Structures are given as structure tokens and as C-alpha cells.
Amino acid sequence: MNQSADAHLDAWKAKQELAERMIPLIGQLYRDHDVVMSVHGRSLVGRSPIDIIRAHSFARKIDEVELDLAETSAIVAALAEIQPGPVSVDLALLANGFREAGGADLDAYLRQVLAPALDARPGTGTDVVLYGFGRIGRLLARIIIDHSGSGNGLNLRAIVVRKGSENDLVKRANLLRRDSVHGPFNGTIKVLEDENVILANGVRIQVIYSDDPANVDYTAYGIEDAILVDNTGRWRDAEGLGQHLRNAGIARVLLTAPGKGELKNIVFGVNNGAIEAADAIVSAASCTTNAITPVLKVLNDEYGVRHGHVETVHSYTNDQNLIDNFHKGDRRGRSAALNMVLTETGAAKAVAKALPEFEGKLTGNAIRVPTPDVSMAVLNLQLERETSREELNAFLERVSLTGALRTQIDYVESPEIVSTDFVGSNRAGIVDGLATIVTGSSAVVYVWYDNEYGYSCQVVRIIEQLAGGHPAHLPALEG
């Protein structure tokens, strides 16, 4: 190995060593004090040394230079000494701010910036019940368990299902443990059959068997003032979902499907400010609505949208048949594994429930395709003013990095990117910049989205808001 190669490898080893030193401190602060650390929105909690190095490298897209691990390692060590209360801290913003402040006294700088969190104490936590345990329910369980921290945030207490077999409990646990799309559960799972309990990474999940949504006494299991997430899709209006509120122990209900009637359809990041304390039932809209609404909002704010058409190329779902059989919906009875299936989507109209200014402006259709996860929305838009492909892409990339909706919108430019590359993306939608087409005031924007995991992350963000349990961001994020 020549000298140049030795130098590169030594530099890499030095980064690994710094990242390895940070991991136990990041974990301790998260477990004991609900301190969540990130680099420009990329969480470092529970990450490997390689993940931490990659997050520091990502900082080049925003700061034009790679974030120095030596700087952030010192910040993490100082935070471990300070031991602040619940807070979300961005190490990149702290490092940049400390340099701009002269870089003299790190402890004093951190105490000044984190002053609102120094005396904060973890809350008592909020109980969560999952009604249904299908594709979305199991992903919600994984995310909430992964976010357990000190146990004073969201506490997954129970799942409610209809009993499918004598060994139902073991089957449910195995479906949580292994997933053909999203891989194995990150941790350990045990089954306590005598108690109808699944124990996942120390989280005790009571399995309740019931066929009647209005006849479960949750307080009998020690569950109080819980947020119930109905991911069955069986009831979509206030009357049907209101059955859950008749049960002792349930305070609010969140639907993981488009709501009907007067229910508020919430796309987190866009209209979650519309949630009021009096709202006992809200909807998290659909995966497609969550993917396209943030992108449509920023485009409308910047360019104005006259009208448009949304074509969704969507992975098949359990609603379809594996092989031809009767289905109440048109075309959906044909084999999902063998066909592209043209069907309807309500996502275009549903956008107006989150963004009223789009009322009557969008049409939409969907094509179901033989892939198990990750979908694409093609936005064909007529804008109020002319632009160029370069300008539009630069705007969308900037929004994804530093805009108020950077948690919802991501942006990629790669000539080799395909759908499986987005499995596990926690953004609501990812703009494919190389596919953008602009002619005058006409624009075609392609948006990928993990219709399972990305949507589930949006749902959890709403649960956190309903619970009032998300810690403050410090330094404060710019809108």
C-alpha cells in the first residue's frame, strides 16, 4: 500500500474512532434524558459508526464542507456533562454556531443555547393503542418502539386484533419480527403466552382480542387517556371511529386512511397546525396525499399552480388479489402479481382537504404495479409563471435541505436510482430531479415515496403532536 493510500485509510480510521466514541454518549442521553441528536435532520440515535460518518458527509450539501467529527465529538462529550432535559439538538447547527461565536468556551455556549432545556424534565408519557396490526400497524409499532427513549414519550401499550387462530399471538409476534420488505426487527422479541403479551425491546405490548370496537375496557390493562390509531380502514367517518371513544381509557383517535365527512385530514408539516385540543378524531390522510401535498404546497407558494394532473404508479396492496378473483372494485380483482392495474385514486381531490387553495385544480388516476413497496407520483402541472428545469430543481433541492418542509421533502439526482433504493425512506416524498421536465410554465415533477414506511413516519409525527410529546428543537430551526 502506498503512502497516499495509507493516509486515506488512516483518516477513515480516525473518523470511525470518533464516531465510536460518540455512540454510547448519544445512547445514554437519549435513554435517560430524551435528548435526540441529529445532523441537519439526520438522526444519530441508534446509528452505526458508518451511519454517523455518512450523516457528517451529508452536511456538505448544506454547508459546502463536511462536518468535522472532532468538533461534534467534543460537543457530544460536553452535552454528556451538562445533561440537559428533553430536547432535539442539531450538531451541525451547534458546531456552526459555536464557530461563529468565536469558539472560545464550548460549555458556556451550549448552556446559553440550550437554556430552555437545562431544567426541563421528561413528561409522564402518552399511552398508544394500535387498532389493527397489518402493514401500517406493524411499522408504526417498530417506529414507536424505536422512539421509546426514556419511556416518557409515546408508550405503545396494546394492539387490538381479531383472533385468527389458536397460535395467533405467536404469528403476530413473528410478523413483527420479520418483514419481507423492511427486513428484520431491530432488536429482540419475546412472547408471554400466559399474559397475551409481546415483549419487544423491553416494551410490553398487550394483545387484546376483540371484534367490537366499542366494547373494550382499556383501563383494565392500566391504559389511560390513550391515543388509539385505527389502521384497519374499516371506519372512516366520525360516527364509526367514535365507537372507540366509548371505551374507558381512550382519549383521541387517529385514522390512517382518508377521513370522510367533516374529519380533518392532516398532512404533517402542511396543515397539522389545524389540529385543536377539541379534535377527538383526526385523519392522517393517505400515503399518496402525504407524498404529493408538501411538494405541491412549496411549488404553489413559489410559482403558483393553475391546474394539474397527478398520475400515481403505486405498488400493489393487500386489498388486491394475488390471482384473478372477485373484487368489488373495478379491475382490482385481476392478479396484482401479473398486471399493471389502472384504478382510481382520491389523492388529487384529497389534497384540497389539506390545501384548500387546490380545490378543483387537480385530477388524478393510479396504476397499481407488481412491486411490494415504494410508489411514484407524477405531477403534471401548469404554473402561474414560466421557469426552467434548472431553476425549479434548484428550488426543490433547497427546500429539501433547509426549508420548513425538509422533514417531508427529500431530493435526489442519480442516473441509477430505482424504487428499491427508497425502501425505508422516512420522508413523505422524494423528488427525482433528473426526471424533471419544464417547458415554459408547464412542469412535470416525479416524486418517489415509500408508501408504507414514509407514510408511517408521517403518522407518528401526528401522534407525537397529539401527545404533545416532541421535544423542542435547539438551536431553533429556521422556517
Secondary structure as GFF3:
##gff-version 3
##sequence-region A 1 479
A	DSSP	alpha_helix	3	33	.	.	.	ID=ss1
A	DSSP	beta_strand	35	39	.	.	.	ID=ss2
A	DSSP	beta_strand	42	43	.	.	.	ID=ss3
A	DSSP	alpha_helix	49	58	.	.	.	ID=ss4
A	DSSP	alpha_helix	60	63	.	.	.	ID=ss5
A	DSSP	alpha_helix	69	82	.	.	.	ID=ss6
A	DSSP	beta_strand	87	90	.	.	.	ID=ss7
A	DSSP	alpha_helix	91	100	.	.	.	ID=ss8
A	DSSP	alpha_helix	106	113	.	.	.	ID=ss9
A	DSSP	alpha_helix	115	118	.	.	.	ID=ss10
A	DSSP	beta_strand	126	131	.	.	.	ID=ss11
A	DSSP	alpha_helix	135	146	.	.	.	ID=ss12
A	DSSP	beta_strand	154	161	.	.	.	ID=ss13
A	DSSP	alpha_helix	168	177	.	.	.	ID=ss14
A	DSSP	beta_strand	189	192	.	.	.	ID=ss15
A	DSSP	three_ten_helix	193	195	.	.	.	ID=ss16
A	DSSP	beta_strand	197	200	.	.	.	ID=ss17
A	DSSP	beta_strand	203	209	.	.	.	ID=ss18
A	DSSP	three_ten_helix	218	221	.	.	.	ID=ss19
A	DSSP	beta_strand	226	230	.	.	.	ID=ss20
A	DSSP	alpha_helix	238	241	.	.	.	ID=ss21
A	DSSP	three_ten_helix	242	246	.	.	.	ID=ss22
A	DSSP	beta_strand	250	255	.	.	.	ID=ss23
A	DSSP	three_ten_helix	272	274	.	.	.	ID=ss24
A	DSSP	beta_strand	281	283	.	.	.	ID=ss25
A	DSSP	alpha_helix	287	303	.	.	.	ID=ss26
A	DSSP	beta_strand	305	315	.	.	.	ID=ss27
A	DSSP	beta_strand	341	343	.	.	.	ID=ss28
A	DSSP	alpha_helix	347	354	.	.	.	ID=ss29
A	DSSP	three_ten_helix	356	358	.	.	.	ID=ss30
A	DSSP	beta_strand	362	369	.	.	.	ID=ss31
A	DSSP	beta_strand	375	383	.	.	.	ID=ss32
A	DSSP	alpha_helix	389	402	.	.	.	ID=ss33
A	DSSP	beta_strand	409	412	.	.	.	ID=ss34
A	DSSP	three_ten_helix	419	422	.	.	.	ID=ss35
A	DSSP	beta_strand	429	432	.	.	.	ID=ss36
A	DSSP	three_ten_helix	433	435	.	.	.	ID=ss37
A	DSSP	beta_strand	437	439	.	.	.	ID=ss38
A	DSSP	beta_strand	442	449	.	.	.	ID=ss39
A	DSSP	alpha_helix	453	467	.	.	.	ID=ss40
A	DSSP	beta_strand	473	474	.	.	.	ID=ss41
###
